[in-house]
Amino acid sequence: METWGLVLETTVGAGERKHIEAFVMAQVEGDKKAALAELERRARAYCPEHPRSPKRRRLFRHGDGFLLVVNGAWQSYVTRFTLAELIEDSDRPQPPEAEDRVSPDAEEAVPPFAGEPATPPVPPPPTMECDDDGIPVKPAWLGRADLP
């Protein structure tokens, strides 16, 4: 069975510190069509942090992915959603080898993977509920305990 990575590349920061960062939002097991449908669902629902005052939002389909262009008051920001087949993962647990498996009549159960515990995946950037124009419904500052 194929494993598909839903990859998000987005503009972070502003001004001279503006740059692109990539995140693996999720991994989908199964066929390419289902993975592409999940990627489209996430692309349509995604509300980027920048620009803070969006003027226009456009979502394009491009090959095996999508391109979100949001125009702000002064600058445009881009987010790329890409579907990619997972070929290799250095942190993926390997299935036990045939000689390592314990027979069913063994008295003690051996865990299927005895390596180091997997590092938790990097969470995707937080998504906010947005209205039809892409403007956040709840301001980012609302509910913060560190503000007076």
N, C-alpha and C positions, 0 to 999 in steps of 0.2 A: 504494500500500500504506500502511496506517495504521501510525503509530508510537505506542506506548503507554508512558507513564511509570509506573513502580512507585514511588510516593511513600510515604515513611515519616515520620510525625510522632510524636516521642517526647518524654517527659518526661526532662529532664536536670537534674543538680544535686539539691540537697536543701535542706530548710528554706526560708529566705527567698530563696535563690538558685535555687529550683526553677522551671524554665521549659520551654517547648516549642521544639524545633528540628525543622526539616524537612530531609530528604535525599531525593534521587532515587536509589533503590537500583539501578535498571537501566532500560533502555529495551528494549521488545520490539516487533519488527516482525511484523505479521500481523494476524490477526483478534482480536476482543475476547475471545472465549471462551478462546483459548490464553493470552492475557495475564492474564486473571482466574485461570486455573488456576495460572500461575506465581506470581502474587501470593499465592494461598492457600498454595502450597507454602512460600513464604518466611515467611508469617505464622505458620504452624504450627511452623516450625523456629526462629523468632526467640527469643532469650533475652536480655531487656533487662538492662542493668547495674544498674538499680534496680527494686525494692528488693533489698537484699543478702540478706535472709532472707524469701523469698516464702512466704506462707501459703496463697494461693489464686490460681489462674490461670484466666481465662475468655476465650475467643475467640468473638466475635460476628461474624456476617455482616451488613453494613449496606449496601444499595444496591450500588454498584460497589466495595466494599472490605470491610475487616474492622476490628474494634476489639478490641484486647487489653487487658484490665483485670487487673492483678496487684495483689493486696492484700498489703501488707507488715505488719510488726509494728505500725507506727504510722501509715503513710500508704499510700494507693493510688496507683498509677502507671498511666498510660494510654499506649498506642501505637496510632496509627491508620495503617492500610495502605490507600491509596487508588489506584485505577486511573484514570488521566487520559490523554485523548488529547492528544498533542503537536500544538499548532497552530502555534507559532512558536518558533524557537531562534536567538538572536543569534550563537551560536558554532558553528552547524551549517555545515559546508562546503557551498557551493552548487555544483551541477553546472555544468560549463563551458557557456558559451553556444555556439550553433551556429557563429557566426563566429570564436570563439576556438579551436575545435578544429583540430588539425593534421591534414592529410590523411595517409593511411597511407603514401604514398610519400615523405614528408618524411624528411630525413636525421637530424635531431635529434629526440629524443623530448622532449615538454614534459610536465611533471607535470600531472595533471588539476586540481589545485588549487594555485595559487601564492600564496595568502594566508598570513597568520600561522599558525603551528602551533596546533592546538587545545589548549586548556588541559585537563589531565587532569581527569576528573570527580571530585567529592568522594567519597571512599570511604564506604560505609555504616558505621555503628558496628560494632565488632567483635562477632561472634557467638561464643558459647561453647557447648560441648557440654553439654547439660543432661539430667538424668534425667527420668523421667515426671512428677515433681512440679514441674519447672521449676527445680530447684536445680542450679547448676553442678557438673559432675563434678570439674573441676580448679579449685582456688582461684585467684583472680586474682593473688595474691601469689606463687604457686609459680613458680619459675624466673626471677624478677626479679633482675637483677644489681646493682641499686642498693640492695638491702636487706642488712643484716648477717647 
